[in-house]
Amino acid sequence: MSNQCLDSAGASRREFLKISAAAAAGSALAGAMSRPVHAAGGDTIKVALVGCGARGAGAAVQAISTKGPAKLWAMADAFSDRLEICLRNIEREHARNSNRERYGGAADRIDVPKERQFIGLDAYRKAIDSGADVVLLVEPPGFRPNHFEYAVQAGKHVFMEKPVASDPVGVRRVLAAAEVAKKKNLKVGVGLQRRHQRCYHEAIQRIGDGAIGELIALRCYWNSAAPAKSPVPRGKLTELEYQVRNWYFFSWLSGDHICEQHVHNIDVCNWIKQAHPTEAEGLGGRQVRTGKEYGNIFDHHAVEFTYADGTKMFSQCRQIPGCWNYVAESAHGTRGTANLYASGAEFRVGGKRVWRTARDRAEGKRGAYQAEHDALFDAIRHDKPHHEAEYGALSTMTAILGRMATYSGKTVMWDAAFQSPNTITTDADKWDAESPILPDEDGRYAVAVPGTTHVI
Ligand SMILES: NC(=O)c1ccc[n+]([C@@H]2O[C@H](COP(=O)([O-])OP(=O)(O)OC[C@H]3O[C@@H](n4cnc5c(N)ncnc54)[C@H](O)[C@@H]3O)[C@@H](O)[C@H]2O)c1
């Protein structure tokens, strides 16, 4: 599945290689090469989890549920309560899974004593240096480029969640580190799980084979109610602690929801097109989620992306309750339309459905989360190529390009955006560091104002 997935992104990858070679040239990583760790077929693979939240618990269980011996070895989180809850959740979920035959019934796959539980903004380093073979980066995206660089430098295989960064500087850092990872023969997976769903592979293959004719346009959506995140009260938290606790609502940490969530759908469009857009215009704002507890992100974005050959990709993402909800991607061709969903795809010609994928459970989302880990661990055990960082970074950059267009209200060109020297995040690893943004005396954060806000 993994190879198929990489092949299907081949053109993007070739284009990307030119960009990332340039990014790698200035990389501070270039001189810092340590020996990679490789686990042969039957070796126990030790897993370190960085970012012990909802997805972190899932990713850890999936990692230790892959074929062959693997154990959760170390955990790191900014906050101790998060780590404790997460460990309990992993133990419970793993116990449930262990009863199933496919996971081999292993009950000894969690081995995280107190001395391998690390807390704080610098906890990632301790977990990575704890003797683990694979690192799962499931913390807020704003920290990910720094953590990914460190993991690669330490010679670790990596699974990292999407998006892989929150700004163009971070994207460039990830691309550069990915090049170093390749040279070290490290395997890198990215949590864009649609890339591991058979229904997406089938549908995108059919589009490529001409089932809907020549591609004219793409559409993609993540319109839903509120995300599964509620604001944490300020209490006695320092400013940086407050923002990290509420990472979802701060652009420097999450990238805004166009990046944090809608990147899934944008990635599918790039995959179909086998390229990334070259420019974007858009509109957006925060109309309903306006309270100061909601940081500085928008609650809706609508972007018109343009690819180099003029093909358009129309994107919408909205997090407002009570509206039309829709999560999907569509490709329009000269003969017909393909509609793709996490639960399966359908093709229409002349308004009539001419093809659909089987809606079997294995192709659903839970299956895809496990499949992405199965592919990564299989690549580690059997030394197969596994390099998902490149398309993960290009699709993250596409979402950031869209955000730059909606925040500024201007046409934003890929090249200018990608080269932007301004970072919005921080590598701070101590709690007394200053946050990249500060509230006014009323506790409100400056929100982008289209027409006025400069993004480059
Ligand atoms: N692929 C998917 O479908 C999917 C689904 C959900 C989330 N995600 C991604 O997973 C990531 C985490 O999301 P989540 O829903 O688990 O969030 P979460 O808030 O539940 O968990 C994030 C955890 O990271 C911790 N953290 C914050 N800063 C840290 C740091 N510097 N070092 C270590 N830990 C730190 C937080 O304390 C928290 O426990 C995000 O990138 C998100 O986009 C992906």
The ligand as an SDF file (V2000), in Angstrom:
LIG
                    3D

 44 48  0  0  0  0  0  0  0  0999 V2000
   -4.8180   12.1790   11.0170 N   0  0  0  0  0  0  0  0  0  0  0  0
   -5.9040   12.4960   11.6720 C   0  0  0  0  0  0  0  0  0  0  0  0
   -7.0190   12.1550   11.2670 O   0  0  0  0  0  0  0  0  0  0  0  0
   -5.7960   13.2830   12.9460 C   0  0  0  0  0  0  0  0  0  0  0  0
   -6.8670   13.3030   13.8470 C   0  0  0  0  0  0  0  0  0  0  0  0
   -6.7230   14.0420   15.0110 C   0  0  0  0  0  0  0  0  0  0  0  0
   -5.5740   14.7710   15.2410 C   0  0  0  0  0  0  0  0  0  0  0  0
   -4.5590   14.7370   14.3370 N   0  0  0  0  0  0  0  0  0  0  0  0
   -3.3260   15.5270   14.5480 C   0  0  0  0  0  0  0  0  0  0  0  0
   -2.6370   15.0280   15.6950 O   0  0  0  0  0  0  0  0  0  0  0  0
   -1.9990   16.1020   16.3680 C   0  0  0  0  0  0  0  0  0  0  0  0
   -2.4720   16.1370   17.8270 C   0  0  0  0  0  0  0  0  0  0  0  0
   -3.8700   16.2890   17.8510 O   0  0  0  0  0  0  0  0  0  0  0  0
   -4.7350   15.7670   19.1070 P   0  0  0  0  0  0  0  0  0  0  0  0
   -6.1550   15.8090   18.6510 O   0  0  0  0  0  0  0  0  0  0  0  0
   -4.1840   14.4990   19.6090 O   0  0  0  0  0  0  0  0  0  0  0  0
   -4.4890   16.9510   20.1380 O   0  0  0  0  0  0  0  0  0  0  0  0
   -4.4760   16.8520   21.7340 P   0  0  0  0  0  0  0  0  0  0  0  0
   -4.6180   18.2360   22.2560 O   0  0  0  0  0  0  0  0  0  0  0  0
   -5.4570   15.8330   22.1900 O   0  0  0  0  0  0  0  0  0  0  0  0
   -3.0050   16.3180   22.0360 O   0  0  0  0  0  0  0  0  0  0  0  0
   -1.8360   17.0870   21.8170 C   0  0  0  0  0  0  0  0  0  0  0  0
   -0.9130   16.7860   22.9860 C   0  0  0  0  0  0  0  0  0  0  0  0
    0.3530   17.3910   22.7290 O   0  0  0  0  0  0  0  0  0  0  0  0
    0.8230   17.9290   23.9610 C   0  0  0  0  0  0  0  0  0  0  0  0
    1.8550   18.9360   23.6980 N   0  0  0  0  0  0  0  0  0  0  0  0
    1.7150   20.2540   23.4470 C   0  0  0  0  0  0  0  0  0  0  0  0
    2.9090   20.8130   23.2200 N   0  0  0  0  0  0  0  0  0  0  0  0
    3.8350   19.8330   23.3280 C   0  0  0  0  0  0  0  0  0  0  0  0
    5.2450   19.7950   23.2160 C   0  0  0  0  0  0  0  0  0  0  0  0
    5.9570   20.8830   22.8920 N   0  0  0  0  0  0  0  0  0  0  0  0
    5.8700   18.6120   23.4310 N   0  0  0  0  0  0  0  0  0  0  0  0
    5.1640   17.5080   23.7510 C   0  0  0  0  0  0  0  0  0  0  0  0
    3.8160   17.4940   23.8710 N   0  0  0  0  0  0  0  0  0  0  0  0
    3.1660   18.6370   23.6430 C   0  0  0  0  0  0  0  0  0  0  0  0
   -0.4310   18.4780   24.6150 C   0  0  0  0  0  0  0  0  0  0  0  0
   -0.2630   18.7110   25.9860 O   0  0  0  0  0  0  0  0  0  0  0  0
   -1.4270   17.3780   24.3100 C   0  0  0  0  0  0  0  0  0  0  0  0
   -1.4430   16.3850   25.3050 O   0  0  0  0  0  0  0  0  0  0  0  0
   -2.3330   17.3640   15.5770 C   0  0  0  0  0  0  0  0  0  0  0  0
   -1.3440   17.6190   14.6370 O   0  0  0  0  0  0  0  0  0  0  0  0
   -3.6030   16.9770   14.8350 C   0  0  0  0  0  0  0  0  0  0  0  0
   -3.7730   17.6870   13.6350 O   0  0  0  0  0  0  0  0  0  0  0  0
   -4.6460   13.9890   13.2100 C   0  0  0  0  0  0  0  0  0  0  0  0
  1  2  1  0
  2  3  2  0
  2  4  1  0
  4  5  1  0
  4 44  2  0
  5  6  2  0
  6  7  1  0
  7  8  2  0
  8  9  1  0
  8 44  1  0
  9 10  1  0
  9 42  1  0
 10 11  1  0
 11 12  1  0
 11 40  1  0
 12 13  1  0
 13 14  1  0
 14 15  2  0
 14 16  1  0
 14 17  1  0
 17 18  1  0
 18 19  2  0
 18 20  1  0
 18 21  1  0
 21 22  1  0
 22 23  1  0
 23 24  1  0
 23 38  1  0
 24 25  1  0
 25 26  1  0
 25 36  1  0
 26 27  1  0
 26 35  1  0
 27 28  2  0
 28 29  1  0
 29 30  1  0
 29 35  2  0
 30 31  1  0
 30 32  2  0
 32 33  1  0
 33 34  2  0
 34 35  1  0
 36 37  1  0
 36 38  1  0
 38 39  1  0
 40 41  1  0
 40 42  1  0
 42 43  1  0
M  CHG  2   8   1  16  -1
M  END
$$$$
